[in-house]
Amino acid sequence: MKSIRHLSREDWVREGERFRRPYQSAYYAMYSSLWEGIVTDPLLMMVPADDHVVHRGDGVFEAVKCTGGALYNLTAHLDRLQASSDRLSLVWPWSRGEMTDRILATLSAGDHPEAMVRIFVTRGPGGFAVNPYECPCPQMYCVVTSLSQPFMVNHPAGARVRTSGLPAKAAFMATVKNCNYVPNMLMKKEAVDAGVDFVAGYDEHGFLTEGATENLGLVTTDRRLIFPQLGGILPGTTMLRVMELARGLIGKGLLNAVETANLTRDDVMASAELLITGTTVNVTAGIEYDGRPIGAGVPGPVQQALDAQLKVDMRTNPAVRTVVFI
Ligand SMILES: Cc1ncc(COP(=O)(O)O)c(C=O)c1O
């Protein structure tokens, strides 16, 4: 048997230096309710092995974008975090106002006006069993990292999408933004392995669900914007905001209606436009589906109008901006 040395606390701190990696420069700051403090050294951004989020995925999270110095749609993200927490009987360690204070303080410590903020509420440290009652105190972690460019910035021609071969998540798991993203990881892997940008999931009835970390909707040839019904997908904050913005376009020549409905693969193939929405992708155009062009095979007018409106909303709408950097 190979002898592995036992590390003292001092050894551990010293040896930790060996784990510095170039990609860690994208990690700006982390708050932990365990320390009730913030660190900016990536090597200190740690979660204990006995937090049930590590070994059971027992936690919920949100990813919120800070752009132009302001968090976008924080209220909607905190509402969804609350809804996810309630579904798992997770009690926040802080009130909503106290959580917000800690999120804003972590973002400030990160010192980047363009950043991604991930907020986690976890079952917390306890034992290593599955029993949540082992854990006396739920925890909050907040991690601020770099923000990637929205998809269309680097891919102005639009996205290639294909049907996922994976089974859809059960509705309960799909609607709760919980820390078990193994099915989502497998969808992303599927897309990368197939050389496409996104995959689209379908439920057992053949109805469109969502992508790995994005919602999907379509524009019909008679100008209706339709997203899947909400019961079996994550209710995307971007999707819901885009639907609100889209209602303002009705009757102005681009759209006749904004709806949710059960959508099939045939509906997708016959659509005039395929839209992909999410915090990191904004409103992205799906221009090819299962190897065939969608509509004219180029980004369409509804995607362009909604993506532009979303950007204006992010930059200028005080109702959905929480300004952190002046
Ligand atoms: C499974 C899933 N669907 C949809 C979305 C889009 O949600 P949002 O627009 O709030 O980013 C996400 C976001 O990460 C997701 O993980």
The ligand as an SDF file (V2000), in Angstrom:
LIG
                    3D

 16 16  0  0  0  0  0  0  0  0999 V2000
  -32.7080   23.9360  -16.1590 C   0  0  0  0  0  0  0  0  0  0  0  0
  -32.7720   25.3980  -16.4240 C   0  0  0  0  0  0  0  0  0  0  0  0
  -33.7620   25.8850  -17.2000 N   0  0  0  0  0  0  0  0  0  0  0  0
  -33.8590   27.2070  -17.4740 C   0  0  0  0  0  0  0  0  0  0  0  0
  -32.9320   28.1020  -16.9720 C   0  0  0  0  0  0  0  0  0  0  0  0
  -33.0670   29.5680  -17.2890 C   0  0  0  0  0  0  0  0  0  0  0  0
  -33.4190   30.2720  -16.1270 O   0  0  0  0  0  0  0  0  0  0  0  0
  -33.0290   31.8100  -15.9640 P   0  0  0  0  0  0  0  0  0  0  0  0
  -33.6270   32.5280  -17.1170 O   0  0  0  0  0  0  0  0  0  0  0  0
  -33.6150   32.2070  -14.6640 O   0  0  0  0  0  0  0  0  0  0  0  0
  -31.5370   31.8870  -15.9880 O   0  0  0  0  0  0  0  0  0  0  0  0
  -31.9040   27.6490  -16.1480 C   0  0  0  0  0  0  0  0  0  0  0  0
  -30.9280   28.5890  -15.5840 C   0  0  0  0  0  0  0  0  0  0  0  0
  -29.8980   28.2730  -15.1150 O   0  0  0  0  0  0  0  0  0  0  0  0
  -31.8090   26.2640  -15.8730 C   0  0  0  0  0  0  0  0  0  0  0  0
  -30.8340   25.7770  -15.0960 O   0  0  0  0  0  0  0  0  0  0  0  0
  1  2  1  0
  2  3  1  0
  2 15  2  0
  3  4  2  0
  4  5  1  0
  5  6  1  0
  5 12  2  0
  6  7  1  0
  7  8  1  0
  8  9  2  0
  8 10  1  0
  8 11  1  0
 12 13  1  0
 12 15  1  0
 13 14  2  0
 15 16  1  0
M  END
$$$$
